[in-house]
Amino acid sequence: MNQQQCRLKTIYIFIGPPGSGKGTLSNLCTSHFGWETLSTGNLCRKHIIEQTEIGKQIDFALKSGKLVSDSLITCLVEEWFEQISNKADAVILDGYPRTVAQAEALQNCLNTKFSWANIKIVRFSVEDEVVANRLGNRYTCTNKDCQAVYSLAKGSNLVPKRAAVCDYCSSVLGKRADDDMKAIQERLIVYHKHAGDLISFYGTQGYKAIEFNVDKNLDAVFTEFKQFACLHSL
Ligand SMILES: [Zn+2]
């Protein structure tokens, strides 16, 4: 594939703590601009359901209680890029790469196959206290096919219309096990370590992370991101 045949122009790599709204902003960009978002979790599930060769290997790893190896994830991601590169002008990588090893593998792939694409590293900045408060107040629809996210935080625009019931499918809302305070603090510590390593890695590759303040409401975050995207690439 070469530059003339390919629509893909910009790759946004979102680096941000859990609860900083990466997924929500990705969804908005997907619905408003027709961008594509890479979620490795969803991609793994899709391959397992479709029983592809990679899917079988992932399924085997998970059933044996192992982590899915970086090399399998890299295969998935490369294939995903091939498939979407003609479907969208921009893609968002949400929560991937997570480690420097994954970032190196991704960079190899992009340098080889999509060398013309702009890579923008966007670092979501928000105080730990703010995301901890958000996550601590986060409730998710227990219906596996819905999984809508709600917040009971004061002033949030994600408060459910009826207490503890999903607006869309009327299922009961529940709390994820990793949204309790101790687990949240641990996730934030792990996040900061990985984020620091990733930012340094991209620095050595000549990419400076853009600090993006997300301690504001969703409309303001989206407006600012649109301005930023227009200025830098669209
Ligand atoms: Zn629901």
Residues whose N, C-alpha, C, O or C-beta is under 5 A from the ligand:
A	BS01	ZN	C141 N143 C146 Q147 A148 C166 Y168 C169 S170 S171
